[in-house]
Amino acid sequence: MRSLKLPHGLVLASETAWELLLLYNMTWLWDYYVESERVYIRDGIPSCWFWYSPSLPFVLLVLLPAIVLLALYVRFKEPLLKKSGLAIGLPVLSVVLVSLLNPHSSFPVLLAISAGVGFILGEGKGEKVLLTLEGFLPGFIVFMIILGGLAVSC
C-alpha cells in the first residue's frame, strides 16, 4: 500500500495544480464557456443574461490531466495510469455536462460520480479513497470555475 501512496500523491498534486492554474487564470477562459449579453433597459440600468456553453477548447483544457494519463497508459500499460485517468476524467466530464442543465446541481453529481469511480476502480480501502480524491478535487475546481465565470460574466 505504501508504494501506491506516492504515485497517487503525485497524480493528485499535478492534476490539482493544473486545475488551480485554470481557476486563477480563468479570465481568458470566459469566452470559451460563458456566453453573456448586457442590455441597457432604461435610465442606464443594465440587465444581463448569461448561460453556460462549454466550447471544445474549454472541455479539452479541463480534461487535459485525464487525457495525459490515459495517453501514458496506452504507451506504458501501467494500470495505475488508467485508473487515475478514469478517476479524474469521469467526474470532471460529469461536471461539465451536468452544468449544461443546471450548474448548481453539478455538486451532488460530482460527489456521486467521484465516490462511485473510486469504489469501482480501487482495490483496497486506501486506493479507493485516493481515487475518490483524485476525481473529487479537480471536479470541484472545475465546478468553481464554471460557477465563478457565470457569477462575473456581466
C-alpha positions as CSV (number, residue, x, y, z in Angstrom):
1,M,0.0,0.0,0.0
2,R,2.9,2.3,0.7
3,S,4.0,2.1,-2.9
4,L,0.6,3.3,-4.1
5,K,0.6,6.5,-2.0
6,L,3.4,8.1,-3.7
7,P,2.2,7.8,-7.4
8,H,-1.4,8.7,-6.4
9,G,0.0,11.7,-4.4
10,L,2.0,12.9,-7.5
11,V,-1.1,12.5,-9.7
12,L,-3.3,14.3,-7.2
13,A,-0.8,17.1,-6.8
14,S,-0.2,17.7,-10.5
15,E,-3.8,17.5,-11.7
16,T,-5.0,19.7,-8.8
17,A,-2.2,22.2,-9.7
18,W,-3.3,22.2,-13.3
19,E,-7.0,22.9,-12.4
20,L,-6.0,25.6,-9.9
21,L,-3.9,27.2,-12.7
22,L,-7.0,27.3,-14.8
23,L,-9.1,28.6,-11.9
24,Y,-6.8,31.5,-11.1
25,N,-6.3,32.4,-14.8
26,M,-9.9,31.9,-15.9
27,T,-10.5,35.4,-17.2
28,W,-9.0,34.3,-20.5
29,L,-11.2,31.2,-20.5
30,W,-14.6,33.0,-20.1
31,D,-15.2,33.3,-23.8
32,Y,-14.8,29.5,-24.0
33,Y,-17.6,28.6,-21.7
34,V,-19.8,31.5,-20.7
35,E,-21.9,33.5,-23.2
36,S,-23.4,36.7,-21.9
37,E,-25.1,39.8,-23.1
38,R,-25.7,43.1,-21.4
39,V,-28.7,45.2,-22.4
40,Y,-29.5,48.6,-21.1
41,I,-33.2,48.7,-20.4
42,R,-33.7,52.4,-19.4
43,D,-32.1,55.0,-17.3
44,G,-28.7,53.3,-17.7
45,I,-29.8,50.2,-15.7
46,P,-28.2,47.1,-17.2
47,S,-29.9,43.8,-17.4
48,C,-27.7,40.8,-18.0
49,W,-28.2,37.4,-19.5
50,F,-25.7,34.6,-19.3
51,W,-25.6,31.0,-20.0
52,Y,-23.1,28.2,-19.7
53,S,-22.0,26.9,-23.1
54,P,-18.7,25.0,-23.0
55,S,-16.6,25.0,-26.1
56,L,-14.2,22.3,-27.2
57,P,-11.1,24.1,-26.1
58,F,-12.6,24.5,-22.6
59,V,-13.5,20.9,-22.3
60,L,-10.1,19.8,-23.5
61,L,-8.3,22.1,-21.1
62,V,-10.2,20.9,-18.0
63,L,-9.8,17.2,-19.2
64,L,-6.1,17.6,-20.0
65,P,-4.8,15.8,-16.9
66,A,-7.1,12.8,-17.6
67,I,-6.1,12.8,-21.3
68,V,-2.4,12.8,-20.5
69,L,-2.8,10.0,-18.0
70,L,-4.8,7.8,-20.5
71,A,-2.2,8.5,-23.2
72,L,0.6,7.5,-20.9
73,Y,-1.4,4.3,-20.1
74,V,-1.6,3.5,-23.8
75,R,2.2,3.9,-24.0
76,F,3.3,2.2,-20.8
77,K,0.4,-0.1,-20.0
78,E,0.6,0.8,-16.3
79,P,-2.8,0.1,-14.6
80,L,-2.4,2.9,-12.2
81,L,-2.4,5.4,-15.0
82,K,-5.6,4.1,-16.4
83,K,-7.3,4.1,-13.0
84,S,-6.2,7.7,-12.3
85,G,-7.1,8.9,-15.8
86,L,-10.6,7.5,-15.4
87,A,-10.9,8.7,-11.8
88,I,-10.2,12.2,-13.0
89,G,-11.9,12.3,-16.3
90,L,-15.3,10.9,-15.4
91,P,-16.1,13.3,-12.6
92,V,-14.7,16.3,-14.5
93,L,-16.7,15.4,-17.6
94,S,-19.8,14.9,-15.4
95,V,-19.5,18.4,-14.0
96,V,-19.1,19.9,-17.5
97,L,-22.1,18.0,-18.9
98,V,-24.5,18.3,-15.9
99,S,-23.7,22.0,-15.8
100,L,-25.4,22.3,-19.2
101,L,-28.7,21.5,-17.5
102,N,-28.2,23.3,-14.2
103,P,-24.7,24.4,-13.0
104,H,-25.8,24.4,-9.4
105,S,-26.9,20.7,-9.5
106,S,-23.4,19.6,-10.5
107,F,-22.1,19.2,-7.0
108,P,-24.2,16.2,-5.9
109,V,-23.5,14.5,-9.2
110,L,-19.8,15.2,-8.7
111,L,-19.9,13.6,-5.2
112,A,-21.7,10.5,-6.5
113,I,-19.5,10.0,-9.6
114,S,-16.3,10.5,-7.6
115,A,-17.2,8.1,-4.9
116,G,-18.6,5.6,-7.4
117,V,-15.5,5.6,-9.6
118,G,-13.2,5.4,-6.6
119,F,-15.2,2.5,-5.2
120,I,-15.3,0.6,-8.5
121,L,-11.7,1.1,-9.6
122,G,-9.9,0.9,-6.3
123,E,-8.6,-2.4,-5.0
124,G,-8.1,-1.6,-1.3
125,K,-9.7,0.9,1.1
126,G,-6.7,3.2,0.7
127,E,-6.7,3.2,-3.1
128,K,-10.5,3.7,-3.2
129,V,-10.1,6.8,-1.0
130,L,-7.2,8.1,-3.1
131,L,-9.0,7.6,-6.4
132,T,-12.1,9.3,-5.0
133,L,-10.0,12.3,-4.0
134,E,-8.3,12.3,-7.4
135,G,-11.7,12.7,-9.0
136,F,-13.3,15.0,-6.5
137,L,-10.7,17.7,-6.2
138,P,-10.3,18.5,-9.9
139,G,-14.1,18.2,-10.4
140,F,-14.7,20.6,-7.6
141,I,-12.3,23.1,-9.0
142,V,-14.0,22.8,-12.4
143,F,-17.3,23.3,-10.7
144,M,-15.9,26.5,-9.1
145,I,-14.5,27.7,-12.5
146,I,-17.9,27.3,-14.1
147,L,-19.9,29.0,-11.2
148,G,-17.3,31.7,-10.9
149,G,-17.4,32.5,-14.6
150,L,-21.2,32.6,-14.5
151,A,-21.2,34.9,-11.5
152,V,-19.0,37.6,-13.0
153,S,-19.9,37.2,-16.7
154,C,-21.6,40.6,-16.9
